[in-house]
Amino acid sequence: MIPGFETLVEKRIKKAQKDGAFDNLEGNSKPLKFEDQHIPEEFRLAHKILKNSGFLPPEVELTKKITQTEQLLEAAIIDSPERLKIQKKLNYLFVKLNTIRGDRPCSPVMADTYRNNIIKKMS
């Protein structure tokens, strides 16, 4: 590091504070909102380091993929083969996410209803 650089930066920050440059910042006097609130406190630092390095937990990556796929589905033309492909991918991603989370698969009654609805749409 350049000698005296930290001192120069500190002086400029203190001058800006004295001049009121930080008085009207967005969120001033409001509690901080952490985007990682669902992560236990003892893992937040490790999560942040991994996130900044480009690594995300599988659940977060899947959630991002699900959001992107839902947007593609909304933009797809109704009754198109492409839309059906996107829907299948979305269903796969949800199953994968539920598996990671340890959720149980849906009940047979729900599965039958779901299958019947798909058959109706395809007919």
C-alpha positions in Angstrom: 0.0 0.0 0.0 1.1 3.5 -0.7 2.6 5.2 2.5 0.2 7.9 3.9 -2.7 6.7 1.7 -4.8 5.6 4.6 -4.2 8.9 6.4 -5.3 10.8 3.3 -8.4 8.7 3.0 -9.3 9.1 6.7 -8.8 12.9 6.4 -11.1 13.1 3.4 -13.8 10.9 5.1 -13.7 13.1 8.2 -13.9 16.3 6.1 -16.9 14.9 4.2 -18.6 14.0 7.5 -17.9 17.5 8.9 -19.3 19.0 5.7 -22.5 16.8 6.0 -21.9 14.7 2.9 -23.3 11.6 4.6 -26.3 13.3 6.3 -28.9 12.6 3.6 -28.0 9.1 2.5 -30.7 6.6 1.7 -31.7 4.6 4.7 -30.2 7.0 7.2 -31.4 6.3 10.7 -33.2 3.1 9.6 -32.2 -0.5 10.6 -30.0 -2.3 8.2 -31.7 -4.9 6.0 -29.6 -8.0 5.6 -30.3 -10.1 2.5 -29.0 -13.2 4.2 -31.5 -13.1 7.1 -32.5 -16.7 6.5 -28.9 -17.9 7.2 -28.0 -18.6 10.8 -25.8 -15.8 12.2 -22.8 -18.1 12.7 -22.7 -18.9 9.0 -23.3 -15.4 7.6 -19.6 -14.5 7.3 -18.7 -17.7 5.6 -21.7 -17.4 3.3 -20.7 -13.8 2.4 -17.2 -14.8 1.6 -18.4 -17.7 -0.6 -21.0 -15.5 -2.3 -18.4 -12.8 -3.0 -16.1 -15.5 -4.5 -18.9 -16.6 -6.9 -20.1 -19.6 -4.9 -23.7 -19.9 -3.8 -25.4 -22.7 -1.9 -27.3 -25.1 -4.2 -30.6 -23.9 -2.8 -29.9 -20.3 -3.7 -28.7 -21.2 -7.2 -31.8 -23.3 -7.8 -34.0 -20.5 -6.6 -32.3 -18.1 -9.1 -32.8 -20.7 -11.9 -36.5 -21.1 -10.9 -37.0 -17.3 -11.1 -35.4 -17.1 -14.5 -37.4 -20.1 -15.8 -40.6 -18.6 -14.5 -39.8 -15.4 -16.4 -39.2 -17.4 -19.5 -42.5 -19.2 -19.0 -44.4 -15.9 -18.7 -42.9 -14.7 -21.9 -43.5 -17.9 -23.9 -46.4 -18.2 -26.3 -49.3 -20.2 -24.9 -49.7 -23.7 -26.3 -46.3 -23.7 -27.9 -43.9 -26.6 -27.7 -41.3 -24.2 -26.2 -43.7 -23.4 -23.4 -44.1 -27.1 -22.6 -40.3 -27.5 -22.5 -40.0 -24.6 -20.1 -42.8 -25.9 -17.9 -41.1 -29.3 -17.7 -37.8 -27.7 -16.8 -39.6 -25.6 -14.1 -41.2 -28.7 -12.6 -37.8 -30.5 -12.5 -36.2 -27.5 -10.8 -39.0 -27.5 -8.1 -38.6 -31.2 -7.5 -34.8 -30.7 -7.2 -35.3 -27.8 -4.8 -37.7 -29.8 -2.7 -35.3 -32.7 -2.6 -32.5 -30.4 -1.3 -34.8 -28.9 1.3 -35.9 -32.4 2.4 -39.6 -31.7 1.5 -41.7 -34.8 0.9 -43.1 -35.3 -2.5 -46.8 -34.4 -3.0 -49.5 -36.8 -2.1 -50.9 -39.3 -4.7 -54.2 -37.3 -4.8 -52.3 -34.1 -5.7 -50.2 -36.0 -8.2 -53.3 -37.4 -9.9 -54.9 -33.9 -10.0 -51.7 -32.5 -11.5 -51.5 -35.2 -14.1 -55.1 -34.8 -15.1 -54.7 -31.0 -15.5 -51.6 -31.5 -17.7 -53.6 -34.0 -19.9 -56.4 -31.6 -20.2 -54.1 -28.8 -21.3 -52.3 -31.0 -23.8 -55.6 -32.3 -25.3 
